[in-house]
Amino acid sequence: MRTERNLTRLDRVFARLDREPERPAHLDVPKMSRHRIALFAATFAFYLAIVWAVLVTSWLVRLDWQVMFFRPYQQWPEIHAFVDYYVVLGQRGPTAVMVAAWLGWRSWRQHTLRPLLALGVSLLLLNVTVGAAKIGMGRLGPHYATTIGSNEMWLGGDIFPSGHTANAVVTWGILAYLASTPRARRWLSALSAVVSLGVGMSTVYLGTHWLSDVLLGWAAGLLILLALPWFEPLITGAESWIFGLRDRWYARRARTEPVKEPVSTPVVLTPPPASDREGTPAREPVPASRSRTPVHLAPGPHTARSERTPVTPAGSRRPPHADRHSRNAAPAARHLSGG
């Protein structure tokens, strides 16, 4: 007998994803074209140039000190409150939650895990590359600088490159990378560039980063976005592995889950409306829900109902008794005997 098991919330999510197992045709997955490779090489060269300019204490380091002594937060104090809130757009936690919520909805609508997996790969690359550069170069920030004109390298800091700027480029740029049409990709690319530029300049305004930190953070984030097409086979393989793991889990659960037999509903049988005797009307069936009140019999010997003489419309079939009088004749008999 066929039985159906109750679906959990996770089952319903995967069932939704299985409605369209093939990736929609209108989704354009970026390829590692020659134009992208050339842009990646140019950005990487700019990244190396910034690092070299800071290492040799060039004009870029002198510009960092000039901006720091200018103290923008003192020049324009009226925008300080706005910048404090705006810089949150570059923090890892809040931005990752917001973008993951949007891409989760995209995954639900497009029946694919690629948006969430692409976000995960980009954030992983961001943590590894930018984190390693921060720890490796150990540059101190403007608030902790020790020697005027120095590059402040290898002193235990963690601000070079700017994590806020790189995170803004990657987190908001992934929306442009996953856009469905070229027009949407262009608009989202411009929007993410403006947001990340504002976040970088906000850190310079607040004095938490050197200007060179922001330039290197832009380059680091852009390198991650440009390199993502190289990781598309990994994303596709991870998606197939997740769905394969889900299918094996379903099969194992189906083998171990006991089959429940359906509980049959009891059927109430009613006697046929036929009479045992001719001329005796059929009795109406008594509903099962109605309970009869117990009948208390008088004390003394009595006969069972089956041994009593039945009563018909024609009258009683009980034989007359000489010592019994009917109720109507009893007063007349007593009157005759007394008169």
Sequence and secondary structure as in RCSB ss.txt:
>XXXX:A:sequence
MRTERNLTRLDRVFARLDREPERPAHLDVPKMSRHRIALFAATFAFYLAIVWAVLVTSWLVRLDWQVMFFRPYQQ
WPEIHAFVDYYVVLGQRGPTAVMVAAWLGWRSWRQHTLRPLLALGVSLLLLNVTVGAAKIGMGRLGPHYATTIGS
NEMWLGGDIFPSGHTANAVVTWGILAYLASTPRARRWLSALSAVVSLGVGMSTVYLGTHWLSDVLLGWAAGLLIL
LALPWFEPLITGAESWIFGLRDRWYARRARTEPVKEPVSTPVVLTPPPASDREGTPAREPVPASRSRTPVHLAPG
PHTARSERTPVTPAGSRRPPHADRHSRNAAPAARHLSGG
>XXXX:A:secstr
        HHHHHHHHHTTS S  TT       HHHHHHHHHHHHHHHHHHHHHHTT HHHHHHHHHHHH HHHH
 GGGHHHHHHHGGGG HHHHHHHHHHHHHHHHHHHT SHHHHHHHHHHHHHHHHHHHHHHHH    GGG  STT 
   SSS   SS HHHHHHHHHHHHHHHT SSHHHHHHHHHHHHHHHHHHHHHHHHHTSS HHHHHHHHHHHHHHH
HHGGGGHHHHHHHHHHHHHHHHHHHHHHHHHS               S  SSTT        TT         SS
    GGGS  EETTEE S   TT   TTTHHHHHHHHH 
